[in-house]
Amino acid sequence: MAVSRLAMLGGPRSVDRDAGTSPETAWPIVTDAERAAVLGVLDSGRFTSVEHGEVQLLEQEWAEFTGVRHCAALSSGTAAIELALTATGIEPGAEVLVPAFSFIATAAAPVMRGCVPVFVDIDPLTYTIDPAAAAAAVTPRTQAIIAVHLHGLPCDMTALRALADRHGLVLIEDAAQAHGATYRGRQAGSLGDVAAFSLNASKNLPTSGEGGLLTTDDPAVYQRVLLHRQFGEELTGRGDRPYLSQVVAGNAKLSSVQAAFTRCQLARLAERHEQRDRNVRRFLDRLAALDGIVTPACPQDRTHAWFQVRLRFDSARMGWPDVAPGATRALLQRALRAEGVPVRPYQSLPLPAQPALRDSPGSPPWRPEDFPVTLAVIEDSLTMQRWHLNPAAGPLLDRCADAFEKVWSQRELLLPAARSMRHQPLWQRLDATAART
Ligand SMILES: Cc1ncc(COP(=O)(O)O)c(C=O)c1O
């Protein structure tokens, strides 16, 4: 069959224009079960998290799913990381090891607790914190490691556990993106001393807005989280409220409506994961056959939740050896978007180069040479987000794979444009601005 002209050059799109708003790519999926559960809460009049009901049931079900003793429902994943630090006794001023490649909340949470984030480069295969680099970053002031299961792939928890034990560090999982992922047969959320999940509507286990879950096997940590999520009070929902605060704390509770919504999502989590896993693997198998596309690795001892799918592009293996990785990525993004494939960057800076974190008091100064892997991955990759979460997106992912094959078969035509593209990494532009001011 003759290949059609590239959409970027005026040819037909590979993926329909309305694909992103179709039921096949909707996320979260809202069914009659969610509608009935939410209405049930409205009709019950029990809206708060302390009244026995949906919040407690969600906590029990998530503890059971992840295989831990305790779960606390919270207002966000960010609150869960902050409370994980607080409840495990990480002191203000302590150093916390944080991967240089993550969402801002992973580093903002320790900073908001008064801790000092010390950034660590990532492993080139898994894009998660590199245990050897983490070991090299430990100082006498280090008290914790935040292991981010980025994109839904668990970190090398055996190596991180050994490192934490060697130095008496608390091992915190940032599992915001990894609901249902496993490491050596155990669920994310049961692998560290304490774990934080996000229930943001974009996540694999979503609520109808914002929310979070914290899991731990340690009863003392759990009790401290309960105190700190509700004004330092022991709220039981029984009898008159004594208004007695044991510690100074804020309010980080989840509402019943949101818990009811998430319980319906949880009932389908495993089934949706299985179909998504099949869809994503079929898509990746086709892409892996194209020269220069590096598809995500999933080591044998873990399973991937596929919150995001990151694709790296190797200019040399594509036959574009003289094109800078950032220019290749930018041009491919244009060509693929024109075909209707929703590829986009996820994270355009290493965390230590974020304007908000560059001058974190106590952190080592930002030096690009400390984070070669993070910089390379940011420059040469794009991600697929959201569409593939819906298990019905399989046929659309097939169209996306068609688009990649089409673009690859005609990439010669893009080469002059790629060569002429001016591209400077964002961190370099920010560094240049900072040097001028
Ligand atoms: C890796 C990571 N950590 C933490 C968070 C924060 O979660 P939330 O948005 O629920 O506060 C997110 C959210 O996207 C995340 O992706």
The ligand as an ORCA input file, in Angstrom:
! r2SCAN-3c Opt
* xyz 0 1
  C       5.767     11.936     40.896
  C       4.708     12.776     41.537
  N       4.817     13.091     42.835
  C       3.883     13.813     43.466
  C       2.782     14.296     42.818
  C       1.817     15.164     43.537
  O       0.533     14.633     43.599
  P      -0.720     15.610     43.724
  O      -0.900     16.297     42.421
  O      -1.856     14.693     44.065
  O      -0.431     16.558     44.838
  C       2.601     14.000     41.459
  C       1.439     14.510     40.722
  O       1.407     14.566     39.523
  C       3.597     13.228     40.794
  O       3.472     12.922     39.504
*
